[in-house]
Each structure stands twice: as structure tokens, then as C-alpha cells.
Amino acid sequence: MPWMKWLPWRYIISRFARAHGFLDPVAVLSHLHRFSQPSEVTEPIELLRAGAVFHARGFINSRVIQHNLDWVWPYWISRQFDPADPSFVPRAFSLTHVNLTHRNWTAVGLPDLQETPLVDPRGLLTPLWDSWSLDAWIVTADGDILVPSRSTETRQVLHMDALSIVTETDELDMRLRVEAQVVMRDGAPVCLLDMTGHAGRDAWLVLALRPYNPEGVRFIHEVKLSPERNGWTVDNERQVAFSDPVDRHHVSDYRQGDVYIHLRDAKDQKSGECDIGMITAAAMFAIPAGASRNVQARITLPLSGEEKPGDWEASLSECCRLQTSDEQVQFLYDAAVRTLTLLSPGEVYAGPYTYKRFWFRDAAFIIHGLLCLGLTQRAERALDRFPKLQDLNGYFHSQAGEWDSNGEAIWIMQRFSELTGTRPKNAWLDAARAGARWILRKREPNDGAPHAGLLPAGFSAEHLGPNDYYYWDDFWGVAGLRAAARLMDDYDKLAAQEFEREAEVFQQAIDISLHRASERLGRPGMPASPYRRLDAGAIGSVAAGYPLQLFEADDPRLLDTVEFLLANCFYKGGFFQDVIHSGVNIYLTLHVAQVLLRAGDARYEALMQGAADLASPAGQWPEAVHPATGGGCMGDGQHAWAAVEWILLLRSCFVREEEDKLILASGVPLRWLENDQPVTFGPTPTRFGPVSIKLIGEGVGAAGMVRVSWEAEWFDAAPPLEVRLPGVAARRAPQERNFVDINVEDAQ
């Protein structure tokens, strides 16, 4: 009610807190705000809400896990709570216990299906978003138990054809193989868990129902075994069907402890309830000595009326393909393609679990990856949703207070138009026009302050620090204005001229601010904001070189920023983001690699290899990698932005657009050509038309030749082409043929 805002809430809250011996929250917040620049939005309500949910789970974890360490817990808990393990995290003053060391999981599913079941590094399956989980064990008649989450001898593999995850664990004379995937059965998507157990002694293959998932506790209050003994009903809602009737069945509640403790009990239970929500159950299937037993569990996934799941072969039939002798690079590329396809069922998501929500920032990069793969329809479908998320004042709103979103939304709409050679849709033009005018209105006045003419201080979900006048936002603002000018060029000349003119004015304001910052710092490197020293937040300023190409490849400001980052903010071959992430960030590492590649600096290859080496066995990267354990320590365990940057860096290795020309093969390592097998990439869209690249080496290990050839469908006349094989002098491609032969002896 309007009158409520006049009540002295701050006084009431402060008085109440002091009366009960608490710190004054109003005073604390006031001091916190002093560390930031004044801004409209302190922190987006969307992120506060997500953080509250995350730490509510962590608070429940703290009440449950540490008092019940005799339970079987997920892999991350087994590692993080073990004092002998490098992953150990002390808990003394931690109010919440959250996964900080092994945020790793891999999604399975089908193209255009919203549900993305998760598999953790030891095969634990979470079939539904944020649901309970299923685990597989083996227990012998004489009491030995194989539990993958506690094992050190586990192998995990991603199979591409049907997108399945296979997890194999060996211990003593026991072998367990678990495969998870999603298949269509009778017109419905089904999450299928296929378990095969082998033992040298009489044993049991155990399917265990677990009240947790990769983030921690997830309540189960009731489980019932069907009268036919071939399935569970969980919380009177979800069905888990078994391929075979169970031979033994046990249920336990929180007070009795984990069902793991009761696997050898004689009494069989058919159902159980727990008012606390910690029901566990074990369906047990006999394994004769020396034999194997195969059992499947099936969970039908929900399907809305609009969803039409596809199959992998058809969905990727027109996708840009990579062929290389480097098996690691090939595997990670193919896995990344499937990650992007899986996480773009309509809207695009940065991850299958923690980040299964929409941000314009992530969407711009992910859609760019889809475009460069030739998955045009998937990209267009996502872009069609953009105008619906635009406020009446022109703001592209996914989270309040983030001023980069307008530039990103307009940039990717224009990028779609130029990569496809198509006219922008009227709805896109209207949205871009309104969005560009929002950028113009949003800029600060030119009052002589260090941030004069820039966008306001805002919250940085790019994790650059407290609210500030971030150059990241400004570079995207300029790019958005220039993209709007290109979009309008054939349809609204006056608007196009206005946006191009204002982009130059905006860029001049940034240049003046950067010059003042360089005088203050004594070097040309670009800090995160006009008020910051050079620190890890400077990674945001790299956007001026990649992906936006606002600066020339050899711009001293850009290169000095990269040199600072390489010297001060890299650890074990990757960019270590001190701010919030506190881990090695893959997608930002690859941003730096793109700048180096564009500048002709051979160090890009070491960064590319370093990123590859940090991938999980299933070919995935978390948002940030723990520097000691190699597991995930931040964000989603399967990060789509990391996957897309892997794809885009490889694309840049083969083909890169620079203003009015194409650069070919500038990042293809010569070692890929040493076995005389062809290396190919394409077709990939460019602003000049789709292109496919092929390299064939002959005797490259000694002093051989490399033929670089290309096939293209130009929208107009062929653009200037330049072949820049690493370490070899650049060659202009002749107009009369579509290949260039290069003598490796010409290496510089």
C-alpha cells in the first residue's frame, strides 16, 4: 500500500535489531554500499532469489550431512568432507554447506526437450530437474560393497551417437557398469538407467533411491514398491519402473539411518514414510557367483504440449563439422556441439541445472555459437523471443541493473542477419531501434568525471566486482549502436546515421576515460572501470578485442591488458578469476586466447591446450575449475558458455572475419598435419557466405608442403582472402583458384 513507504522502516528495523543484541542491518548495508559506486540497482532481485534458494539448500545440508557421515553421499560430499582429501573444506564457521569442489555433471537428453537429466562423476543419476537421484551399487553376500561415490577406480565416457554417459567402477572381484540416456518410448521421453553388475561371489545389484542430488539434500517423504515388485512410486507422483521384479527390497527413514546400513537385513519392506523427508530405498537383484546381471530403470519425463523432441542425427545433419587427427580436440568439439544443441530447446540456457534460466549475456554468446555451427533455425527460434523480453522503454530485461544486455541483444540480432544474408524481421528492427535509443538515453552526462559519457554504474554478473562503471558494459553499448546502424541501413537511413554517429561519440567518451585511466596507472592497460586498478576484473575489458573487434588486433591498450592478465591472473595455464569465481575460468581463458590468435601471438595454442586439459572425462567444463582438485568450484557443472567458446576458438583457428576480408587457417597447429591426413572445418557461415576449409599436409614433420583450400557460396563477390598458417608468412589468396600451397620451410 502507498502509505507503507512513509513508515520509518529503517528506524524500526535498526531499533529492533539493537534491542536483541544483533548488528544493525541498516548500518551494515550502508557500509557495504560504500564499497560500490552509487547505482540504481544494488543487486538484481533475480539473483538474490536464486542465491537465497541455493543457500537454503546449503543450510539444510549443514543440518543433515555432517551428523550422518555413515550414509552414502554423492561424490562431492565424499571428497569435500574427507579430511585426507585435497578437496576437504573446513566447516567451522560455514552456515551453509555447498558443493565447492566438484561441481561437475553431464546432462543427457534429446534435442528440443526441456528436461535434462544429470549424471555426476560417479554415475549418480538425477532424472528430473532438481529432483532426488538414483544410484547403483553392488553388495556381496559376505558383506563387501562397491559404492562408486567412494571409489577411486572409476571411468566415465560420453557416447555421442545417443548422448549417453557410461560410468564403470571396479573393486575387488566386482564390476559395475551404469549407462544413462534419454530415449523415446511410445511417443514419450524416457530417462533410461542401464545397470550391469558382475561379481566373483554371490552378490546383489542394488538400485538405490537417494534423497539428494549434486547440490545436496532433496527431500523424499514416501516410497512404495509396486505389488508386482517392478517399480517405485515416489511421493505419490513419480514412477520408477524396473525391467525385472526385485529379489529383495529395503526401505529406511532418517531415524533408522541410510538404507545402505540395512542391505543385509532379513526383513523385506514394501514401503516407507519419513516426515523429515529422508527416505532411502534399495531394490536388490541377485547376481550368481561369477555371473553378470543387467537391470534397467525407467523414468518417464514430463512433456509439454509444445515440445517435440528430435533425434540427434537429424538435428545435427547440417551442423558444421570438424575433422582433425587430435583426438582430444575432436572429442571436445563434438561434445560442445551437443551441449549447445541440448541447452537450446527454445530459449537458450547457460547450463542444465544451476543456470537453467535466461540471461541475455549468455544467450548472445550461445546463439553466436549456434549460428557459426550453421544451426540457424535453432538460433532464430531463440532470437524470436528477444522482443518479448524488452520493456516499453526499450530495455532488454533479464536481470535488473545490468547495462550490457541491450548491446548484446542488438549485436546478436545483427550478427544473425549478416551471417545468414537475410533481411532482419520487422519485430527485430523495432526492438533494435528501441534498444539503441535506450542506450543513448542511459549514458551518463559529459560532466568531466572519469565516467563521463559512459553507462551508469551497475551490478556485474560477469563477476568483475562491486557495482561500478564497467567498460564491459560500454563496449557492448558501442557495439549495440553500431549493430543497430547496420540493421537499419536499408530500412531507416536516418536512424542508421544517428546510431552510427552516436556510436562514435560513445567510443570517444570511452577513449577519453581510458586515456585518463592509463595516465593514472602509468600503462595503457584497461582496468575494469575508470575507478579501478588493474586486477582480475580487467578481463571484462578484453571484449573490445574479442568478440566485438572494436579495437585493432594490435591496439596497445588491448595487448597490454592481456599481458597484465597473463602475468598476474593466470594459474596452471588458465585465467584465474579472483572475483567470486575463485577458480580457473574456461570461457574467459579462451577470450584471451582469441585476442592472442587475432594478434598473431602463438601463445593462444598453450591456452587452448590448457583449457582442453581441464575438461572432464565426459568432455565438459564447469563455469570455474578448482585450482587444486580440477573439479568445478563455481556455477553450473556443464557450462554452455565454456562449450561455445571452445567451438568459436576452433572456428577462429580455421576462419576469422576481419572487416572486409577473411583470414584462413591462422590457428591450425602444424602438428595436426604431421600424419598427412586432411584437417577440415565447415561449412561455417560468415558475413560473406558459408565457407568450408581443408588443409592437407605432405611431409610436414620434416620440410613438407601444406595445401589450404576452401569451398564457399559467396553472397556476392568473393572477399579478399588471406592464409596465415601459424609461423608462416601470410599469403594473399589468388582470385583464380581456391587453394594456396605453402612450403613449411617458409616458417618464420
Secondary structure, 3 states (H helix, E strand, C coil): CHHHHHCCHHHHHHHHHHHCCCCCHHHHHHHHHCCCCCCCCCCCHHHHHHHHHHHHHHHHHHHHHHHCCCCCCCHHHHHHCCCCCCCCCCCCCCCCCCCCCCCCCEECCCCCCCCCCEECCCCCEECCCCCCEEEEEEEECCCCEECHHHCCCEEEEEECCCCEEEEEEEECCEEEEEEEEEEEECCEEEEEEEEEEEECCCEEEEEEEECEECCEECCECEEEECCCCCEEEECCCEEEEECCCCCEEEEECCCCCCHHHHCCCCCCCCEEECCCCECEEEEEEEECCCCEEEEEEEEECCCCCCCCCCCHHHHCCCCCEEECCCHHHHHHHHHHHHHHHHCCCCCCCCCCCCCCCCCHHHHHHHHHHHHHCCCHHHHHHHHCCCHHHECCCCCECCCCCCCCHHHHHHHHHHHHHHHHCCCCCHHHHHHHHHHHHHHHHHCCCCCCCCCCCCCCCECCCCCCCCCECCHHHHHHHHHHHHHHHHHHCCCCHHHHHHHHHHHHHHHHHHHHHHHHHHHHHCCCCCCCCCCCCCCHHHHHHHHHCCCCCCCCCCCHHHHHHHHHHHHHCEECCEEEECCCCCEEEHHHHHHHHHHHHHCCCCCHHHHHHHHHHCCCCCCCCCCEECCCCCCEEECCCCCHHHHHHHHHHHHHHHEEEECCEEEECCCCCHHHHCCCCCEEEEEECCCCCCEEEEEEEECCCCCCEEEEEEEECCCCCCCCEEECCCCECCEECCCCCCEEEEEHHHEC
